[in-house]
Amino acid sequence: MPKKRFALIGAGLFGEIHAKAYSAHPEVEFAAVCDLDEARAKEIAERYGAAKHCTDWREVVQEAGVDAVSVATPDFAHAEIAIGAAEAGKHLLVEKPLAATVRECEQIISAAKEQGVKLMVDFHNRWSPAFHEAHRLLREGALGTPRFVYFRLSNTTFVPLKMLSWAERSSPLWFLGSHAIDIVCWLAGEYPERVYSAARRGVLKERGVDAPDLYQSTLEFPSGTVASIENCWLLPESAPSVFDLKCEIVGSEATINIDTSSNRTVEVVDAQGTHYAEILGGPLIHGKQLGFMVESIRHFADCVIHDREPLVSGEVGLEVTRVACAIEESAERGEPVVIVR
């Protein structure tokens, strides 16, 4: 059977993870890389064996031989590309969040359904061993009735000030909170009916990036479960990891504590300080790319190749965006927001 041909649109730091996954998949031909930065597109194409590179995403989606595309552009730049790719009959893996508005999410989903193509949102933490285990324990009733979920996912200032050239067009809510919202809802097994959030600005703006510093959000679920989500871009660059992820799930009978960022599985101490090696998401072991960030992309590839439905649908992406938009609205208005579906 001929290999399926996959292409990448958006060759930034995370786009390269997609390139690694496709280039190493035995049933995939990594066909093309597209990025606004032509030098970067060429670099990633050559490094991972893609035959073609370009700077116009339309060139990729209009190519008849391409079966599927990953959209790994900045979060605010998903909708037009994803809709265009779906309308061109390409299967779609879209990085989180699916889009920045509910309407855009609905348009992407509609285009995918009309053309009969698969649509998956890359909420890769669902493949994290830690969260998969927590989900299993919750579904088996090991915690009794879930009552409270605390989720912290924050970055050091390196991310908005140095890593993301487009930080002013995003926020800790969209860049980090979309992951947090998805996992909290997945663990709870439902979506919230009311949210309340507070956001703050000023620190990053004083340092040249006009983006929110933080969001602190409370989610209330129909079952009575309450979740608290913290997202900020203010951790010092001297922190041992560029991200800090902690989660506590409190049930009527037991509690689960998760720490995937500072667990000290591998601790390196050198002249610059102490560093925690990131070994769960995407380690390179004996020349093979492993880790849950790659597994979610492989899952999408397998779904396209073997005609299966992805575990994370476009509708999941829609609900996460719906919650994120309600959180933004609550922070702006300074009052709780009831989510209408």
Steps between C-alpha positions, in 0.01 A plus 500: 500500500644843409593726786273788600652841437502746789599866501582754770380860505685698765857389567565663836624324812192280535455463127834323502350235731247425227782474247684254725188287543415483131856441380536202736162338427549192279170549314536875441670693223591841639422706194530871569576775750349848488603798709499877448874486568632333185838421655329324790270305266799387295697406812222281643424344161865404450549382857199267492499392138206692353530540124348846488494826696308823443370816668134496384271253676265501200772334296497209744125448531445531126750223425299197394750247636486623861262295715527677836647810658605617842416861577761612752487874442453744793165454674339810348588380148325163488155567362559616141759230436298221663183593312692521172666164557170331587328651196786359291425152638801468730482319832586745778704497818478846656716612788320625808286703523289404199428871445467820702123544459201268523388603152837410346491160670153435363614597150797260516280216625238570234757503219650171620158333519392627159814354338501182707851553635634415843556785744706469817618761749844429646428501871801278554484496880229235462790271402708596804547192721424705812167636378402175332546325834299766683222467242498121541478524880218752478301286254545197726370694800822475700459858628132473578315811383730769350454824694793729416768523231796737524703550183803724467676543165731801476809607307809698579530845344726344236189387311325837445817713493734284291338185360170627353535787255118512496439504878306828478244325280454219750490466879569251780133403466521396136857371499481310829142512620363308202707199614381547857132537409508188285663280763280626784186436295628160386570400859164633619318327215291810430521866401446793738177695516644811667843663521654785690843640419736780595781616272783746554726705273802722552817302566545372145392833353774677696746257340382568146227241441141622531338172604317387814724385784262243642154346525353345813179315412232306686285250310173363639367174356142365488589212736626741767870454429701823525831562323760771548738574211811718521685619189774761497800616299687644798721223641867606511732374229719355776230240571625144442246441221341733242158373607342411833219244497329378813161340549307383805174308474302473823225242524268393777720195569851580375730757343736494200802731476681549169828682432639459150735799502703492822492133592882477502506179299809649334662797675800673347712741706754710313653848502168653391302340781264204538301368204235229470523299181170464313482126444128430460393715207750433225828329593730364229593146605741287293430725204122462525265783593279390788269669749136598527533814286600279208250224579200728445631587151566134423146426611366749244717346228374152587140622488551635148685191380260245649178704473432537872344785692745711705466491878484882516235645271438846365204525738742466792697793360178699467409446865846597623483821297150567631630476858808713425283771344277498809807533720617802298155654526488443874843657550396804296166546676622410848210264563400136448387390154243226436595292196216464251515209257 
